[in-house]
Amino acid sequence: MSQCVLTWDAGFIMSNIAGNLKNVAKTTMSVGVEWLKTKKRGLQGINIVIADFVELEDFCQTVIRLNYR
């Protein structure tokens, strides 16, 4: 099982106090999508994929392609 959870420390929160979650997701979603592209589906692979702001990057298409591998 794999899980990726973005957890901010106090320094990040203080330096981005006027920011929002979607802006942070814009910088991290590309890393997640690239990671997904290296995975396969099934018992030894990915089973469930969830994310906030799935409209960012190529997330939905990447998950759909994962189902055909």
N, C-alpha and C positions, 0 to 999 in steps of 0.2 A: 504494500500500500504506500502511496506517495501523497503528500499534501504540501502545498505551498501557501503559507500564511504570511502576509506582510505585517510585521510588527514594528512600530516606530519607537525609537528611544526618545528621551526627553529633549536631547539636542536637536533632533530632526523636527519634533513638534514645535519647539520654540523658533526655529529658523523658518518654518513654514506655517506660522500661526494664521496667516491670512489666506492660505491655500485651501484646496479642497481635495477630496479623495479622487475625483476624476482626473485632476491634473497629475497626481502621483501615479495613477493607473496608466496614464499615457506613457510614462517613462518606464514602467515595469512590464506592461503587457507584451511588448515585443520579445522580451527575454522568455516569458512564459510560452509564447507561441513557438519560438524556436526550439524550446525544450520539448514541447508536444510533438513537433515534427520528427523527433528522434525516437518516439515511442511506438509501440504496437498495441493492438487491442487484445483482449482475452485474458486467460487465467494468469499468465506471467506478464501481462501488460497493463494497460489503462482500462479501467472499467467505467468510472464516472468522472466527468470533468465539469467543474463549476467555476464561474468567474463573475465578477462584477464588470459592467461596461463591456459586454461582449461585442458591441459594435466597433470597438477599437481594433486596430490591426486587422489580421485575417483570421481571427479566433474561430468564428463559426465554420468557415470553410476548412480550416485545419482539423477541427473536430469531426466534421463530416468525412473528410479524406481518411482520417484515422479509422473509421468504421469499415473502410474498404481494404485496409492492409491486412 
